[in-house]
Amino acid sequence: MDRRNFLQKPVLAAALAGVALPAHAQGSPTVNWRLASSFPKTLEVNYGVAEVLSKRVAALTDGKFNIRVFAGGEIVPPLQVLDAVQNGSIQMAHSVSYYYFGKDETFAFDTTLPFGMTSRQHTAWMLYGGGMEATRELFKNYGIVNFLGGNSGTQMGGWFRKEIKTLNDLKGLKFRIGGFAGRVLQKLGVVAQQIPAGEIYQALEKGNIDAAEWIAPFDDEKLGLYKIAPYYYTPGWWEGSAQLSFYVGQKEWEALPAQYQAALEVASFEAHVRCQADWDARNPLALARLLKQGAKLRTFSKPIMDASFAATIEVVNETAARNPRFKTVFNSWLKFRNDQVEWFKVAEGNYANYIYNHPWKAG
């Protein structure tokens, strides 16, 4: 799809302007879908993204196109929602594509790569840098059409029972982290484990893991990890941003009337924007609460960051050598990423460095 022509389509332009979409005819079909989320209802931002989409689609189609949202585990195990869409047991899902890294490492690009792009840069890549085209080619192999489904922004580095001062402190550490980042940390001696959100606290409490990363203060507070592992590290270098995605079965998508397709795509854009705005609004207050409750904020040392960056390059090169699809997407992604870095250093970076060191007090 040519994204530059996106808003030239009358139906989409009208929807974005807040105008009700016209009905095709009196006989517009009623369509009822099921959407399985990878997230529990308690993680209201993650889970809520699908609810935003569901409500907007219904509103734009006068209640004719209804998408019922199910939390992780209600009808599909949290880490199997892509498979459920692929096999046709549900029409739609909401998840994070790097959960499916084991199927093909290229899935990581739909979410993020360690030391990758910020959320704005990633969205720019998806819409104007070839990212959507590349990921759609990947998902086509699974009978799925993917859509933007939110972004967390830069994440935190996780919760640890003890301080991580040197690289030696990482050796043998059982860490809840999955996908590409888990493979990178294994190079540094970490024992990486991928565990669904709803099971992280129990695994940490029982001692099955020594540390865990999730997202950022608002969601981390809900999981209660600070009660067991008080050292809260930053930055989450493996997630300079993390895009969530909606998955729609290819056959179900093609069977939709054009009006309903337009409504779904418009709703995905709204959900995508609202997701990070919601997190950005909630995280500062949540971090303040966590610190009052005993969380101990720490920063990964430069030696740890440098070693992690070197390990990332090593893993990327190994992966590209054995996965031609990954290599092709990576070459395009890397050029866009490096161009973005050069531009952001000029304006955004200089501005951010100044205001972060000059708090503004009223009066």
Beta strands, then each sheet from edge to edge (+ up, - down):
strand 1: 31-37
strand 2: 65-70
strand 3: 92-95
strand 4: 144-151
strand 5: 158-160
strand 6: 174-176
strand 7: 191-193
strand 8: 211-212
strand 9: 231-234
strand 10: 243-249
strand 11: 296-299
sheet 1: 2+ 1+ 3+ 10- 4+
sheet 2: 7+ 6+ 8+ 5- 9+ 11+
end
